[in-house]
Amino acid sequence: MVAVRTLTEIDRNDLISRCNGIADTVAWLDSIDGRPGLAEIGEKLESIPINVEAIKRHISYADDGYHRNIIKITEHYEMVAVSWKPGQYTPIHDHKGSDCVFLIVDGVSTETTYQLNSSGYAVPEKVRLYQPGEVCAAEDQDIHRVSNETAENLINLHIYIPPLTGFGIYAAGEE
């Protein structure tokens, strides 16, 4: 289950004023024409300073699933602070037309990538742990699950280009 909340304009402006990294990224995203590649977005996110306390001040957590805190959405991109309590995870999914790059802001993020078997079920391929300051990227057709496998809360800053309008959900299977 996922909870979704869009920051109010007042909250978004307060967050942007307190976090130069987010402010610079929003300004950069607003200035570009076209669809930048995953590497370009990843390089941008890796280099931004993050005010973790400012982000924590403006996000929520859900008790029964992860929480999408939408910071800004335009016709070209969506910026979301995704928050997980311990043990929470996304379904196994792809992004149907949207590239996704995310920065680990606080906590340790686990990404499991999958391949489809001959029956169309998702089979785990690789598991990777991401530490604060690291970036993970997924093209629209990549199948993965992001989870918080630790005892601490997790916050990731996601950028979807174009905004996430749909995704495929996959059932887990065996080889």
Residue pairs with C-beta under 8 A, 6 or more apart in sequence:
1 62
1 64
1 65
2 62
2 65
2 66
2 67
2 68
2 90
3 60
3 62
3 65
3 66
3 67
3 68
4 67
4 68
4 70
5 60
5 67
5 68
5 69
5 70
6 70
6 73
7 15
7 58
7 69
7 70
7 71
11 58
12 58
12 71
12 72
14 54
14 57
14 58
15 22
15 54
15 55
15 57
15 58
15 71
16 22
16 23
16 26
17 23
18 51
18 54
18 57
19 49
19 50
19 51
19 54
19 55
20 48
20 49
20 51
21 48
21 49
21 50
21 51
22 48
22 50
22 55
22 71
22 79
22 157
24 48
25 44
25 45
25 48
25 79
25 159
26 71
26 72
26 79
28 44
29 74
29 76
29 77
29 79
29 159
30 74
32 76
35 76
35 99
35 161
35 162
36 161
38 99
38 101
38 137
38 138
38 139
39 137
41 99
41 101
41 137
41 159
41 161
42 101
42 135
42 137
45 101
45 102
45 103
45 135
45 157
45 159
46 103
46 133
46 134
46 135
48 103
50 103
50 105
50 157
52 105
52 106
52 155
55 81
55 105
55 106
55 155
55 157
56 106
56 155
58 69
58 81
59 67
59 69
59 81
59 83
59 155
60 67
60 69
60 83
61 67
61 83
61 84
61 85
61 153
62 83
62 85
62 88
63 85
65 88
66 82
66 83
66 84
66 88
66 89
66 90
66 148
67 82
67 83
67 84
68 80
68 82
69 80
69 81
69 82
69 83
70 78
70 79
70 80
71 79
71 80
71 81
72 78
72 79
73 79
73 163
74 163
75 162
75 163
76 161
76 162
76 163
77 159
77 160
77 161
77 162
77 163
78 98
78 158
78 159
78 160
78 161
78 162
78 163
78 164
79 157
79 158
79 159
80 157
80 158
80 159
80 160
81 105
81 155
81 156
81 157
81 158
82 102
82 146
82 155
82 156
82 157
82 158
83 153
83 154
83 155
84 107
84 147
84 148
84 153
84 154
84 155
85 148
85 153
86 148
86 150
86 151
86 152
86 153
87 148
87 149
88 147
88 148
89 145
89 146
89 147
89 148
90 145
90 146
90 147
91 145
91 169
91 170
92 112
92 114
92 122
92 143
92 144
92 145
92 169
92 170
92 171
92 172
93 143
93 144
93 145
93 167
93 168
93 169
93 170
94 140
94 141
94 142
94 143
94 144
94 167
94 168
94 170
95 138
95 139
95 140
95 141
95 142
95 160
95 164
95 167
96 140
96 165
96 166
96 167
96 168
97 140
97 162
97 165
97 166
98 140
98 160
98 161
98 162
98 163
98 164
98 165
99 137
99 138
99 139
99 140
99 160
99 161
100 137
100 138
100 158
100 159
100 160
100 164
101 135
101 136
101 137
101 138
101 158
101 159
102 109
102 135
102 136
102 137
102 146
102 156
102 157
102 158
102 159
103 133
103 134
103 135
103 156
103 157
104 130
104 131
104 132
104 133
104 134
104 135
104 136
104 154
104 155
104 156
105 132
105 155
105 156
105 157
106 132
106 153
106 154
106 155
107 132
107 148
107 150
107 152
107 153
107 154
107 155
108 129
108 130
108 131
108 132
108 148
108 149
108 150
108 152
108 154
109 129
109 130
109 136
109 146
109 147
109 148
109 154
109 156
110 127
110 128
110 129
110 130
110 146
110 147
110 148
110 149
111 127
111 128
111 130
111 136
111 144
111 145
111 146
111 147
112 124
112 125
112 126
112 127
112 144
112 145
112 147
113 124
113 125
113 126
113 127
113 128
113 142
113 143
113 144
114 122
114 123
114 124
114 125
114 143
114 144
114 145
114 170
114 172
115 122
115 123
115 125
115 143
116 122
116 123
116 143
116 170
117 123
117 173
117 174
117 175
119 173
120 170
120 173
121 170
121 171
121 172
121 173
121 174
122 143
122 170
122 171
122 172
122 173
123 172
123 173
123 174
123 175
124 172
128 136
130 136
136 146
136 156
138 144
143 168
143 170
146 156
148 154
